[in-house]
């Protein structure tokens, strides 16, 4: 494989995630206490296929939550021709201050805030479902043309019946004529 001309799947995914930058985070475990669904902003996608982000610290103690659980991230942005879902294993990174320090693009204010109000998380990517809307529209352009032709020649209004407007014709259909 020639890596100079071909894009590796992780590089493609990094590019798309960095383009959208935000997602909906869903905890997929069946525990009684689980992380709430929230909007996240991606901090980094590393070469190991891990997506790093912060979530708001829940009101419960973090010890009440599982440290590893299945999760889903839905990436969508209005105006983009694609969207995708990432399924994987989420990890709560709470006591590892060095992991927060490794995120070089995070400001000191966010690092300080992360200690008290935020929780650092990562999701190890297991599967990705990618949907490209631009391909489907361009691929089936003749469907749109055939639908237009059918509308021109075979336009029918649902429930429309041409009635004879003669005075006695309404009786045949069970209508009473207004006097």
N, C-alpha and C positions, 0 to 999 in steps of 0.2 A: 504494500500500500504506500502510495506517495503522499506524505503528509503536507507537502508544499502546495499541492493543488486540491486535495480533498479536505473537507472539513470533518473533523472527528465529531462523534455525537456529543461529547461533553462540551466541546468548543461551540457547537451549534446551540446547545442548550444555554450555555453561559451568555452567549450573544443575545438570545431571545429574552432571558431573564433580566439582563442588564438593560434591555430596551424597555421592558414594561416596569420593572423595579418594585411593584407592589402586588400583593396577592391576598386572597382570603385563606386563612389558616383554619383547618378543621381537625379536631382530635377525633380519631376513629376508634378509640377504645370503648369498651363497654363498662367501665368502672362507674361507680356512683358519683365520684368526684372526678371531673375531667377538665382539662384546660378549655376555657371558653373560646368560641369562634370569634376571630378578630381579624382585622386588616393589618397586614404586616408590610414592612419595607425591607427589602433584601439588602443586607450589608455586603455580603460577599458570597460568591460561588467558587469553591476551591476545585482543584484538579482531581480530588478524590470523589467528587460528586456529592458534596455536602453544601446545603444552602444555610447560611447563617443569618439570623435576624433576632430582634428583640420583641418581646411581648410585654404587655402591662402585667405587673406582678399581681396575681390573684389575691383576694382577701384571705383565703385560707393559707395555712402554713404550707410551704412547698413540700414538706415531708409527707403531706397527705396525698400527694400526686405520685404516680409512677414516674420513675426517672426516664424510662424508655416506653414508648407506645406508638402504635401506628397513627399516621397523620396524612392529611391531604392538603395540597396547596393549589388553589385555582388562580391562574394568571390570566387576566383579561384587561384590556384597555380599549375604551371607545376610540374608533378610528383606525384600529389595527386590523389587518386582514387575517389574523390568526389568534388563537387562544389555546391554552393547554392546561392539563392537570398533572401534578406531580404527586405520586403516592410513594410513601417511604416510612422510615422509622424516625421518629422525633426523639431528641435527647434534650433534657433540661440541663443546662450548664450553669450551675449556681455557685459552686464553691471554688471554681477555677478562675481566679483573677487573671492569670496569665493568658487565658483564652481571650479575655476582653482586651488585654494589652496588645495581643497579636493583630487585632483588627485596626490596622494603621490608619484607615480613613475615617475613624470615629473621633470626634472632638472630645476634649477633656471634660466638657460639661456633660456630654452623654455618658461618658465613662463613670463620672461621679453619680449621675442620676441612675445609672444601671445598678449600682450597688443597693439602692433603696427602693426604687419604684419600678424597675424593669427586670426582666429575666432574659438572659441570653439563651437562645435555643438554636439547634441545628437539626436539619432534616437530611438524612442519608437517602439519596434518590434510589428507589427500587424500580419503579416503572413510570413512564411518561406517556400520556395520551395527547398527541399534538393534532390540532385541527387547523387546516389552512383553507380559509374561505375563498381566497383569490383563485385557487386552482379550480374549485368546483364551478365558479361562475364562468371562467374562461373556457372550461372544458365542454360545457353543455350550452353553448351560445345558440345552437340551432333549436333548442327547446323553447327559448323565448320567442324566436321567430315563428315557430309552428303554433305556439299559443296565440300570437297576434293574428295569424291567418285564420285560425279557428274562431277567434272572437269576431273577425270581420264577416265571415261567411255563415257561421252557425251561432250567431248571438241569440240567445234565448233568455228570457227573463223567467225565473222560477215562479211558478204559480200563475203565469199569464195564460189566459185563454181568450181568444178573440170572440167576443159576443156580437151577435146581430143586434143592432140598436133599434130594431123595430119595436113598437110598443108591446106587442104580445110575446116577443121572444124571451122576456124575463121569466114568464110563467114556466117555460120549459126547464129552467134551471132551479125552480123552487123559490124565486124571488117574488116579492109582492111589489107591484108597481105603485109608486107614490102618486097620490091624486092631487 
